[in-house]
Amino acid sequence: MVFVKDNKGRVLIVGAGDVAFDGEGRVRDGDMLTVYDPATREMDFVHAKDVTLERTTSSEEYAKDYQRQLEELNSTVYAEMQSGGEEGQPSLTEPAEPTKPKGEEGNEALLGLSEPTKPVGEKETTPVGEEPVATLADGTPVPMMKDSKGRETADYSQMTPEQGAEWMSSQFGENAEAAVDGQIKRAEKTLKGAEKIKVDYTGDLNDAKEAEAQKKIAIEAAKAELELYTNIKKAMTEKKVKAGMEKQVV
């Protein structure tokens, strides 16, 4: 995840797109970044020249930090409730209707958190009452993860290009190539956004050096995403060509 600071002092999370509209309503591609403001929980657009790289972090580390904040918040609430809390607040010693803790649903989607996945080939059993584990044609379990809305989805980064092509085809049928092309286009936009992040050289040089390293990490991550779906597309094309040649032989 890439964090930037704009000229208003806001710390923002860079999104996948870099397309926005200018003052006259015309589309301008390549000079704007789509960002998410954690403070207001709203999407916004900022000009690439108006932001500097703040930091980068993996989704796993961000998830740990978010979980740690929830635990600290819950421990404070627990202590207040146990001692009677403020006037009008319920106590743990009195029965109350069960409620769902704030942030348990929805916040993860807004923050783009994902759950760890298991590598391809690791066998697992299906608990009674749960849906069976999705598998590929050879019986290999499909590695799964949570998407930005908390839904189960395949983790293509844990598959080979051939496995990714197989699963994509099974999910989207005749539209599989269009789906892969869409992911390639999104990865290209993410890479453009990472490459346009500005490094502030007017401050401490050690900070600038660290910012350069973080920018490089962001670029490499975007390149890996682009390579992932490009290889899946190649595997699809090779399979189609092979099927066509076999059909001609028959």
C-alpha positions in Angstrom: 0.0 0.0 0.0 1.3 3.4 -1.0 0.8 6.5 1.3 1.4 10.0 0.0 1.1 13.5 1.6 -0.5 16.3 -0.4 0.1 20.0 -0.2 -2.7 20.3 2.4 -0.9 18.0 4.8 -3.3 15.1 4.4 -1.9 11.6 4.4 -3.7 9.7 1.6 -3.7 6.1 0.3 -3.0 5.9 -3.5 -5.7 4.0 -5.5 -5.4 2.0 -8.6 -6.5 4.7 -11.1 -4.8 7.9 -12.3 -7.7 9.4 -14.4 -9.8 12.5 -13.4 -11.5 15.5 -15.0 -10.1 19.0 -15.4 -12.1 22.1 -14.7 -13.7 22.1 -18.1 -15.0 18.5 -17.7 -12.5 17.0 -20.2 -10.8 13.7 -19.3 -7.1 14.0 -18.5 -5.2 10.8 -18.3 -1.8 10.6 -16.5 -1.7 13.7 -14.3 -4.2 12.8 -11.5 -4.1 10.2 -8.8 -7.1 8.5 -7.2 -6.7 8.5 -3.4 -8.6 7.4 -0.3 -8.6 9.7 2.7 -8.7 7.5 5.9 -9.6 10.6 8.0 -12.9 11.2 6.1 -13.3 7.8 4.6 -13.9 9.4 1.2 -12.3 9.1 -2.2 -10.6 12.1 -3.8 -8.4 13.1 -6.7 -5.0 14.9 -6.3 -2.5 16.1 -8.9 0.7 14.1 -9.1 2.8 17.2 -8.7 1.1 18.1 -5.4 2.0 15.0 -3.5 5.2 13.5 -2.0 5.8 9.9 -1.0 5.0 9.4 2.7 5.6 5.7 3.1 4.7 2.2 1.8 3.6 -0.8 3.7 2.4 -4.3 2.9 -1.3 -5.2 3.4 -0.3 -7.7 6.0 1.5 -5.1 8.1 -1.3 -2.6 7.7 -3.8 -5.3 8.8 -1.7 -6.0 11.9 -1.5 -2.3 12.8 -5.3 -2.0 12.3 -5.9 -5.1 14.5 -3.7 -3.6 17.2 -5.7 -0.4 17.2 -8.9 -2.3 17.5 -7.5 -4.3 20.5 -6.4 -1.1 22.2 -9.8 0.4 21.7 -11.6 -2.7 22.9 -9.5 -2.9 26.0 -10.3 0.7 26.9 -14.0 0.1 26.4 -13.9 -3.1 28.4 -12.2 -1.3 31.3 -14.8 1.4 31.3 -17.7 -1.0 31.2 -16.2 -3.2 33.9 -15.9 -0.2 36.2 -19.4 1.1 35.4 -18.1 3.6 32.8 -19.7 6.9 32.2 -23.3 7.6 33.3 -25.7 5.7 31.1 -23.1 3.2 29.9 -23.9 -0.5 30.3 -21.9 -2.7 32.7 -20.6 -6.2 32.0 -22.3 -7.4 35.2 -25.7 -6.6 33.8 -27.4 -8.5 31.0 -27.6 -6.7 27.7 -28.6 -7.4 24.2 -25.7 -8.7 22.1 -24.2 -6.1 19.7 -21.7 -6.4 17.0 -18.4 -4.5 17.7 -17.9 -1.4 15.6 -15.5 -2.0 12.8 -16.1 -5.7 12.5 -17.8 -5.3 9.2 -17.0 -2.8 6.5 -13.8 -1.2 7.9 -11.7 -4.0 6.5 -13.2 -3.3 3.0 -12.5 0.4 3.2 -8.9 -0.2 4.3 -8.3 -2.8 1.6 -7.1 -5.5 4.0 -6.7 -9.1 3.0 -6.3 -12.3 4.8 -3.2 -14.6 4.4 -3.5 -17.3 1.8 -2.2 -20.9 1.7 0.1 -21.9 -1.1 -1.2 -24.1 -3.9 -0.9 -27.8 -3.1 -1.5 -27.5 0.6 -4.3 -29.9 1.4 -7.1 -29.0 3.8 -10.4 -30.5 5.0 -13.8 -29.0 4.8 -15.5 -28.5 8.3 -19.0 -29.9 8.6 -21.5 -27.3 7.5 -19.1 -25.2 5.4 -18.8 -24.9 1.6 -16.4 -27.4 0.0 -13.0 -26.2 -0.9 -12.7 -25.0 -4.5 -10.3 -27.1 -6.6 -8.6 -27.0 -10.0 -9.0 -29.8 -12.6 -6.2 -31.9 -11.0 -7.7 -31.6 -7.5 -5.3 -28.9 -6.3 -7.1 -26.5 -3.8 -7.6 -23.0 -5.2 -5.8 -20.5 -2.8 -8.3 -18.0 -1.6 -8.2 -14.5 0.0 -10.6 -11.7 0.9 -11.2 -8.9 -1.6 -11.7 -5.2 -0.7 -15.3 -5.9 0.2 -14.6 -9.0 2.4 -15.7 -11.5 -0.2 -13.9 -14.8 -0.9 -11.8 -14.6 -4.1 -9.0 -16.5 -5.7 -5.4 -15.4 -5.0 -3.8 -15.6 -8.4 -0.4 -14.7 -7.0 -0.3 -18.1 -5.4 -1.0 -20.0 -8.7 1.1 -20.8 -11.8 0.1 -18.9 -15.0 -1.5 -22.1 -16.3 -3.5 -22.6 -13.1 -4.5 -18.9 -13.1 -5.7 -19.2 -16.8 -7.7 -22.4 -15.9 -9.4 -20.8 -12.9 -10.1 -17.5 -14.7 -11.7 -19.5 -17.6 -13.8 -21.5 -15.3 -15.1 -18.4 -13.6 -15.7 -16.1 -16.6 -16.1 -18.5 -19.5 -16.0 -16.7 -22.9 -15.2 -13.4 -21.1 -12.1 -14.8 -19.4 -9.7 -12.9 -21.8 -11.6 -9.7 -21.3 -11.3 -10.1 -17.5 -7.6 -10.7 -17.7 -7.2 -7.7 -20.0 -9.0 -5.6 -17.4 -6.6 -6.6 -14.7 -3.6 -5.9 -16.9 -4.9 -2.4 -17.6 -5.5 -1.8 -13.9 -2.0 -3.0 -13.0 -0.6 -0.6 -15.7 -2.4 2.3 -14.1 -1.1 1.3 -10.7 2.5 1.3 -12.0 2.1 4.7 -13.6 0.9 6.1 -10.3 3.8 4.6 -8.4 6.3 6.0 -10.9 4.8 9.5 -10.6 5.2 9.7 -6.8 7.4 12.7 -5.9 10.3 12.4 -3.6 11.0 15.5 -1.5 14.7 16.4 -1.8 14.3 19.7 0.0 14.3 18.1 3.5 16.6 15.7 5.3 18.7 13.7 2.8 18.2 10.5 4.8 14.5 10.9 4.5 14.8 11.4 0.8 17.0 8.3 0.5 14.4 6.3 2.4 11.6 7.7 0.3 13.4 6.7 -2.9 13.7 3.1 -1.5 10.0 3.0 -0.7 9.1 4.3 -4.1 11.2 1.6 -5.7 9.3 -1.0 -3.6 6.0 0.4 -4.7 7.1 0.3 -8.4 8.4 -3.3 -8.0 5.1 -4.4 -6.5 3.1 -2.9 -9.3 5.4 -4.5 -11.9 4.9 -7.9 -10.2 1.1 -7.5 -10.4 1.4 -6.6 -14.1 3.7 -9.5 -14.8 1.3 -11.9 -13.0 -1.7 -11.1 -15.3 0.4 -10.8 -18.4 1.7 -14.4 -17.8 -1.9 -15.6 -17.3 -2.9 -14.0 -20.6 0.1 -15.7 -22.3 -1.0 -19.1 -20.9 -4.5 -18.5 -22.2 -3.2 -17.7 -25.7 -0.9 -20.7 -25.8 -3.7 -23.0 -24.7 -6.0 -21.6 -27.5 -3.3 -22.0 -30.1 -2.6 -25.6 -29.0 -6.3 -26.4 -29.1 -6.5 -25.0 -32.6 -3.6 -27.0 -33.9 -5.0 -30.2 -32.4 -8.3 -29.5 -34.1 -6.6 -29.2 -37.5 -4.8 -32.4 -37.0 -8.0 -34.3 -36.3 
